[in-house]
């Protein structure tokens, strides 16, 4: 996975009517004023692997956040609330992570788990971006539609 594909998903909108974009952008701008930039750092690895005999592809692997998880969760809940979403509720809370690989099998995951025990990546989370995603058999591509700096 290349660096430009790495991101923290706050809320997945799925197929969205383009007519809603101005409302979504305005809501994200408002949320950004209520949150300060924060430091995030990767932690342990996790994965969901489809190892059934006839599975078409492997699974997905991610790195959880060792630092910045609470801030990311609060940001995700705020975005979900202002957009009138229903991704999160009392049963389904945000689970901050960075997806690092797709089509993963057990051997790759075990290697990632070992590396994730000692190698940690740290960055400053300082903005919210609204992305349009394009999927294809060769992977995903993301286009930033709007970016809002965290300013609280």
TIGUVEX-789038 format. One record per residue: residue in one letter; chain; z negated, x, y of N, C-alpha, C in turn. Coordinates in pm, 1 decimal. Last residue first. Layout:
NODE  resn  chain      n_pz      n_px      n_py     ca_pz     ca_px     ca_py      c_pz      c_px      c_py
NODE     A      A         Z         X         Y         Z         X         Y         Z         X         Y
...
//
This chain:
NODE  resn  chain      n_pz      n_px      n_py     ca_pz     ca_px     ca_py      c_pz      c_px      c_py
NODE     X      A   -1680.9    -946.5    2398.8   -1817.3    -989.3    2434.7   -1907.4    -870.1    2458.3
NODE     X      A   -1415.3    -890.2    2321.7   -1463.4    -845.0    2453.6   -1607.1    -881.2    2486.2
NODE     X      A   -1144.3    -812.8    2119.4   -1283.4    -858.6    2118.0   -1350.3    -802.7    2242.7
NODE     X      A    -813.0    -896.4    2212.5    -918.7    -796.2    2208.1   -1055.5    -862.4    2204.3
NODE     X      A    -557.6   -1034.6    2030.1    -663.3   -1066.7    2124.4    -778.5    -967.6    2106.5
NODE     X      A    -214.0   -1080.2    1979.6    -330.5    -994.6    1957.4    -430.3   -1020.7    2068.0
NODE     X      A      44.6   -1259.2    1804.8     -40.8   -1239.1    1921.8    -162.0   -1156.1    1882.0
NODE     X      A     209.4   -1188.7    1592.9     256.0   -1287.4    1690.0     174.7   -1277.0    1818.4
NODE     X      A     305.7    -928.2    1389.5     201.8    -973.1    1482.3     264.3   -1067.6    1584.2
NODE     X      A     418.6    -962.6    1067.6     464.0    -955.2    1206.0     352.6   -1009.6    1295.0
NODE     X      A     422.5    -801.3     752.5     349.7    -878.9     851.4     405.0    -854.5     990.1
NODE     X      A     533.2    -831.2     419.7     553.6    -769.3     549.3     487.6    -859.5     651.8
NODE     X      A     476.2    -770.6      68.6     461.5    -848.0     191.3     492.3    -762.7     313.2
NODE     X      A     710.8    -700.7    -203.3     583.8    -695.2    -131.7     585.6    -777.8      -4.7
NODE     X      A     939.7    -740.8    -343.1     902.0    -601.4    -319.8     771.7    -588.8    -240.8
NODE     X      A     978.6   -1015.1    -345.8     945.7    -948.7    -472.5     900.6    -803.5    -453.5
NODE     X      A     808.6   -1115.1     -43.6     929.6   -1092.8    -122.3     888.7   -1025.7    -252.6
NODE     X      A     686.9   -1277.6     248.1     667.7   -1228.1     112.2     802.7   -1213.6      43.2
NODE     X      A     566.9   -1239.6     562.3     690.3   -1257.8     488.2     667.2   -1198.4     350.3
NODE     X      A     343.5   -1381.4     796.2     369.3   -1297.4     679.4     499.3   -1338.7     612.3
NODE     X      A     233.9   -1344.2    1118.9     326.1   -1420.5    1035.4     354.2   -1328.4     917.1
NODE     X      A     -94.2   -1313.8    1253.0      21.5   -1257.9    1184.0     104.8   -1366.3    1119.8
NODE     X      A    -293.1   -1258.9    1517.1    -230.5   -1369.0    1445.2    -102.3   -1312.2    1385.7
NODE     X      A    -576.1   -1052.3    1536.2    -430.5   -1064.1    1540.9    -387.8   -1187.0    1461.6
NODE     X      A    -843.5    -942.7    1723.3    -798.6   -1046.7    1630.7    -647.3   -1053.8    1646.1
NODE     X      A   -1009.5    -624.0    1754.9    -913.7    -727.5    1793.7    -892.4    -828.6    1682.5
NODE     X      A   -1167.2    -420.0    1663.1   -1171.5    -448.7    1806.5   -1076.6    -559.0    1849.6
NODE     X      A   -1333.8    -235.8    1446.7   -1267.5    -366.8    1450.2   -1279.2    -416.5    1593.7
NODE     X      A   -1300.0      95.1    1383.3   -1351.2       3.8    1483.9   -1269.6    -124.4    1478.2
NODE     X      A   -1368.7     225.9    1052.1   -1282.2     198.0    1166.5   -1355.0     106.2    1263.3
NODE     X      A   -1383.9     424.8     757.0   -1454.5     357.5     867.4   -1357.5     339.0     982.8
NODE     X      A   -1385.8     448.9     409.6   -1303.5     450.0     529.4   -1375.9     369.7     635.9
NODE     X      A   -1524.9     655.1     161.6   -1538.7     535.3     245.0   -1455.7     552.4     371.4
NODE     X      A   -1562.5     771.0    -157.4   -1474.8     776.7     -41.0   -1486.1     645.8      35.9
NODE     X      A   -1735.4     705.3    -369.8   -1763.9     821.9    -285.6   -1679.8     830.1    -158.6
NODE     X      A   -1658.0     472.4    -494.6   -1800.8     509.9    -498.2   -1832.8     621.6    -399.2
NODE     X      A   -1383.2     456.0    -487.2   -1460.8     373.6    -394.2   -1609.4     405.2    -392.5
NODE     X      A   -1308.8     610.0    -707.4   -1286.2     662.9    -572.5   -1372.5     588.1    -470.9
NODE     X      A   -1381.6     425.9    -910.4   -1440.2     560.4    -905.3   -1426.0     620.3    -765.7
NODE     X      A   -1220.0     206.1    -848.1   -1365.9     190.7    -850.6   -1434.1     327.1    -839.2
NODE     X      A    -966.4     316.3    -887.3   -1008.1     273.7    -753.3   -1159.5     260.9    -745.3
NODE     X      A    -978.6     353.1   -1165.9    -958.7     468.5   -1077.6   -1002.0     435.1    -935.0
NODE     X      A   -1006.0      87.7   -1247.3   -1113.6     183.0   -1277.5   -1101.8     308.3   -1191.5
NODE     X      A    -757.2     -13.1   -1160.6    -881.5     -60.7   -1100.7    -996.7      35.7   -1127.0
NODE     X      A    -580.4     118.7   -1327.5    -575.8     142.6   -1182.8    -704.6      98.2   -1116.0
NODE     X      A    -664.2       9.8   -1575.5    -668.7     155.1   -1552.7    -667.3     187.3   -1403.3
NODE     X      A    -620.6    -274.4   -1550.2    -755.5    -217.0   -1564.9    -762.3     -67.8   -1533.1
NODE     X      A    -370.6    -321.6   -1292.4    -421.4    -338.5   -1428.0    -554.9    -264.8   -1438.3
NODE     X      A    -222.6    -486.7   -1018.6    -317.0    -387.1   -1069.1    -358.6    -424.0   -1210.8
NODE     X      A     -66.8    -618.1    -828.8     -10.8    -584.7    -959.6     -92.1    -472.7   -1025.3
NODE     X      A    -186.2    -461.3    -526.5    -147.4    -579.0    -605.6     -80.2    -529.5    -732.8
NODE     X      A    -439.0    -318.2    -320.9    -333.5    -306.3    -421.5    -310.0    -439.7    -490.0
NODE     X      A    -624.3    -370.3    -120.0    -560.2    -238.9    -122.8    -448.8    -226.1    -226.6
NODE     X      A    -776.8    -581.9     106.4    -692.8    -577.1     -13.4    -617.0    -445.0     -11.1
NODE     X      A   -1093.5    -560.3     218.0    -960.2    -509.1     248.6    -884.3    -504.1     116.7
NODE     X      A   -1325.6    -826.1     293.3   -1272.4    -720.3     209.4   -1137.3    -675.4     263.6
NODE     X      A   -1573.1   -1078.2     317.8   -1492.9    -974.5     383.7   -1453.6    -861.2     288.9
NODE     X      A   -1579.5   -1376.3     241.4   -1609.5   -1258.9     158.7   -1526.0   -1143.3     211.8
NODE     X      A   -1715.8   -1676.5     381.5   -1623.7   -1561.4     387.0   -1672.8   -1448.7     296.6
NODE     X      A   -1812.2   -1934.9     143.1   -1835.6   -1852.8     262.0   -1734.6   -1738.2     264.3
NODE     X      A   -1829.7   -2234.8      10.7   -1730.8   -2127.6      22.0   -1750.9   -2051.2     152.3
NODE     X      A   -2042.6   -2413.5      46.2   -2020.5   -2354.1     -86.1   -1929.0   -2231.7     -78.3
NODE     X      A   -2036.8   -2495.3     308.3   -2165.6   -2451.4     252.4   -2149.7   -2382.2     116.6
NODE     X      A   -1716.8   -2355.0     396.2   -1816.7   -2461.7     401.9   -1945.1   -2407.8     338.4
NODE     X      A   -1390.3   -2261.6     501.8   -1527.9   -2226.8     470.8   -1617.4   -2349.0     485.0
NODE     X      A   -1153.6   -2390.3     553.0   -1153.3   -2284.6     452.0   -1295.3   -2252.7     407.8
NODE     X      A   -1087.0   -2581.0     728.3   -1186.1   -2617.1     627.2   -1188.0   -2513.3     516.4
NODE     X      A   -1037.9   -2578.6    1084.9   -1006.0   -2550.1     945.1   -1115.9   -2595.5     852.3
NODE     X      A   -1034.2   -2590.2    1352.9   -1053.3   -2715.1    1280.1   -1022.8   -2699.6    1133.1
NODE     X      A   -1029.4   -2361.6    1489.4    -898.8   -2410.1    1444.4    -910.0   -2542.7    1369.6
NODE     X      A   -1294.8   -2315.0    1528.8   -1214.0   -2351.8    1645.6   -1076.4   -2401.5    1606.5
NODE     X      A   -1377.8   -2256.2    1258.4   -1431.7   -2371.7    1331.3   -1341.8   -2411.9    1448.2
NODE     X      A   -1238.3   -2020.1    1197.6   -1218.2   -2140.2    1114.9   -1263.8   -2265.5    1190.3
NODE     X      A   -1349.8   -1848.5    1391.5   -1206.5   -1878.6    1392.3   -1179.7   -2006.8    1314.1
NODE     X      A   -1619.1   -1847.7    1301.2   -1585.4   -1895.1    1435.2   -1437.6   -1933.0    1443.7
NODE     X      A   -1591.5   -1732.6    1046.7   -1646.4   -1869.2    1060.5   -1612.5   -1928.6    1196.0
NODE     X      A   -1493.4   -1478.7    1118.7   -1413.4   -1568.8    1035.2   -1461.4   -1713.2    1047.5
NODE     X      A   -1715.6   -1378.5    1262.1   -1586.2   -1393.4    1327.5   -1497.9   -1491.3    1250.5
NODE     X      A   -1905.2   -1369.9    1058.7   -1928.2   -1453.4    1176.9   -1797.8   -1479.7    1251.4
NODE     X      A   -1778.5   -1182.5     887.6   -1804.8   -1319.7     842.2   -1826.2   -1413.2     961.1
NODE     X      A   -1781.9    -953.0    1047.2   -1653.6   -1008.9    1004.6   -1670.9   -1153.8     959.1
NODE     X      A   -2057.2    -914.1    1067.0   -1979.0    -938.4    1187.4   -1844.5   -1002.7    1153.1
NODE     X      A   -2117.3    -863.9     797.8   -2177.8    -979.0     866.3   -2098.7   -1014.8     990.9
NODE     X      A   -1964.6    -629.7     746.4   -1939.9    -754.4     673.1   -1996.6    -876.7     742.9
NODE     X      A   -2024.2    -388.8     858.6   -1936.7    -478.2     933.2   -1908.8    -609.8     863.8
NODE     X      A   -2028.8    -187.7     565.4   -2075.9    -212.4     701.9   -1975.0    -302.6     770.9
NODE     X      A   -1901.2    -225.5     328.6   -2040.0    -179.8     322.7   -2106.2    -200.2     458.4
NODE     X      A   -1673.4    -460.5     217.5   -1724.0    -390.5     334.7   -1870.0    -354.5     314.0
NODE     X      A   -1471.5    -393.3     -77.2   -1564.8    -473.7       0.9   -1607.1    -394.0     123.3
NODE     X      A   -1140.4    -350.8    -150.5   -1263.4    -278.6    -118.5   -1348.6    -371.2     -33.8
NODE     X      A    -944.3    -481.0    -425.6    -989.2    -475.0    -286.8   -1109.1    -383.3    -274.9
NODE     X      A    -661.5    -584.0    -618.7    -782.1    -502.5    -602.8    -814.9    -492.0    -454.5
NODE     X      A    -515.7    -818.4    -841.3    -529.9    -769.8    -705.4    -661.4    -692.4    -696.8
NODE     X      A    -323.8    -782.0   -1143.8    -413.1    -850.3   -1052.8    -410.4    -789.5    -914.4
NODE     X      A      -8.1    -805.1   -1298.0    -149.3    -771.0   -1307.4    -231.7    -849.0   -1207.0
NODE     X      A     220.8   -1062.3   -1407.5     184.3    -943.0   -1332.7      35.4    -919.8   -1344.3
NODE     X      A     249.7   -1249.2   -1609.2     369.4   -1195.3   -1544.3     339.1   -1069.1   -1464.6
NODE     X      A      80.3   -1249.7   -1921.5      71.6   -1252.9   -1775.3     195.1   -1186.8   -1715.0
NODE     X      A      50.1   -1270.3   -2194.6     180.3   -1307.6   -2137.5     177.9   -1313.7   -1985.6
NODE     X      A    -218.7   -1186.6   -2244.9    -105.4   -1118.5   -2308.1      29.4   -1149.6   -2243.2
NODE     X      A    -418.1   -1157.4   -1946.5    -368.7   -1238.6   -2058.8    -244.5   -1172.4   -2116.9
NODE     X      A    -533.9   -1034.1   -1734.3    -499.3    -952.2   -1850.8    -462.3   -1036.2   -1973.0
NODE     X      A    -544.2   -1028.9   -1414.5    -494.7   -1123.7   -1513.2    -447.8   -1043.1   -1634.2
NODE     X      A    -816.8    -937.9   -1223.1    -705.8    -890.5   -1305.5    -671.7    -995.6   -1409.4
NODE     X      A    -950.8    -878.6    -929.8    -926.3    -994.0   -1015.7    -800.3    -958.6   -1092.5
NODE     X      A   -1196.5    -648.2    -805.5   -1061.7    -684.3    -850.9   -1064.7    -816.5    -925.0
NODE     X      A   -1352.3    -405.4    -589.5   -1354.1    -527.6    -668.7   -1211.6    -560.4    -709.4
NODE     X      A   -1543.5    -120.3    -484.8   -1418.3    -186.1    -520.8   -1444.9    -313.1    -600.4
NODE     X      A   -1781.6     -71.8    -214.5   -1738.2     -70.5    -355.2   -1610.6    -151.4    -376.6
NODE     X      A   -1672.7     -24.5     115.8   -1775.3      -2.7      14.6   -1713.5      -4.5    -123.5
NODE     X      A   -1564.1      65.8     446.1   -1541.8      16.9     310.1   -1656.7      55.6     218.7
NODE     X      A   -1685.7     -43.0     755.3   -1671.6      67.5     660.9   -1656.3       9.9     521.3
NODE     X      A   -1666.6    -111.7    1105.6   -1659.4    -157.7     966.7   -1636.9     -35.5     878.3
NODE     X      A   -1812.6    -169.7    1417.9   -1767.9     -71.9    1319.5   -1771.8    -134.2    1180.0
NODE     X      A   -1687.9    -398.9    1664.8   -1789.5    -350.2    1572.0   -1727.8    -251.5    1474.2
NODE     X      A   -1656.3    -573.5    1979.5   -1603.6    -482.7    1877.1   -1717.6    -430.7    1789.2
NODE     X      A   -1805.8    -902.2    2010.1   -1791.3    -762.6    2052.5   -1723.8    -681.7    1942.5
NODE     X      A   -1705.6   -1232.8    2078.8   -1741.5   -1130.9    1980.7   -1714.0    -992.3    2036.3
NODE     X      A   -1602.5   -1412.7    2256.8   -1739.7   -1436.1    2208.6   -1789.4   -1329.2    2111.7
NODE     X      A   -1340.5   -1366.4    2307.0   -1434.8   -1343.0    2417.7   -1579.9   -1357.0    2373.0
NODE     X      A   -1217.2   -1448.5    2071.9   -1225.2   -1304.5    2100.1   -1323.7   -1274.1    2212.7
NODE     X      A   -1214.1   -1726.6    2098.4   -1304.1   -1664.2    2000.8   -1323.5   -1516.9    2034.4
NODE     X      A   -1007.5   -1749.3    2290.3   -1143.3   -1793.9    2320.9   -1244.1   -1727.9    2226.9
NODE     X      A    -789.5   -1653.9    2145.0    -827.9   -1586.2    2269.8    -971.2   -1623.0    2307.9
NODE     X      A    -776.8   -1846.4    1944.8    -810.8   -1708.5    1910.0    -853.7   -1629.3    2033.5
NODE     X      A    -697.9   -2069.3    2097.1    -825.7   -2071.5    2024.4    -869.5   -1929.8    1988.9
NODE     X      A    -444.9   -1984.3    2182.6    -550.8   -2013.7    2281.0    -688.0   -2011.9    2214.5
NODE     X      A    -312.2   -1967.4    1935.5    -327.2   -1848.6    2019.2    -438.1   -1867.4    2121.9
NODE     X      A    -321.2   -2238.0    1857.2    -387.0   -2135.9    1776.0    -412.0   -2010.5    1859.4
NODE     X      A    -166.5   -2358.2    2059.2    -305.6   -2400.5    2037.4    -382.6   -2293.5    1959.8
NODE     X      A      84.9   -2229.3    2020.7      11.5   -2215.9    2147.2    -136.3   -2253.9    2134.0
NODE     X      A     139.6   -2309.1    1740.0     113.8   -2171.1    1780.6      42.3   -2158.8    1915.0
NODE     X      A     216.4   -2560.2    1662.5      72.2   -2535.0    1677.0      40.1   -2395.7    1731.6
NODE     X      A     486.7   -2552.2    1621.5     438.5   -2623.4    1739.9     289.7   -2603.1    1765.1
NODE     X      A     517.1   -2443.9    1370.5     533.2   -2354.6    1486.0     486.8   -2420.6    1615.6
NODE     X      A     293.0   -2533.6    1120.4     393.8   -2583.3    1212.5     399.0   -2493.1    1335.7
NODE     X      A     234.5   -2310.8     855.3     182.8   -2372.7     977.3     298.7   -2413.2    1066.5
NODE     X      A     137.1   -2218.9     541.5     251.0   -2271.8     617.6     196.6   -2352.0     735.5
NODE     X      A    -169.7   -2032.8     592.5     -60.6   -2084.0     509.8      56.1   -2129.8     594.7
NODE     X      A    -396.6   -1927.9     710.3    -345.3   -2056.0     758.6    -236.1   -2114.1     671.5
NODE     X      A    -691.3   -1775.3     632.3    -552.4   -1786.1     589.2    -501.7   -1924.4     628.4
NODE     X      A    -901.7   -1593.0     837.1    -869.8   -1727.6     789.2    -722.4   -1727.5     751.3
NODE     X      A    -925.6   -1310.1     823.0   -1036.7   -1394.4     867.7   -1019.9   -1535.2     813.7
NODE     X      A    -847.3   -1029.2     644.9    -807.2   -1167.6     666.9    -930.3   -1247.9     705.5
NODE     X      A    -807.2    -716.4     764.1    -912.6    -807.0     717.0    -863.9    -947.9     745.5
NODE     X      A    -547.1    -494.3     648.0    -607.2    -583.6     746.5    -722.8    -659.1     681.3
NODE     X      A    -266.4    -292.8     583.4    -410.8    -311.3     569.6    -465.0    -397.3     683.2
NODE     X      A      -5.1    -238.5     634.2     -32.6    -361.8     561.3    -182.3    -391.5     551.1
NODE     X      A       9.3      10.1     749.4      40.7    -105.0     834.4      21.3    -239.0     763.0
NODE     X      A     -41.0     186.8     531.8    -143.9     163.2     633.6    -116.8      36.8     715.8
NODE     X      A      84.4      59.3     217.5      92.5     140.9     337.5      -9.5      96.1     441.3
NODE     X      A       0.0      85.1    -116.7       0.0       0.0       0.0       0.0      89.8     123.3
//
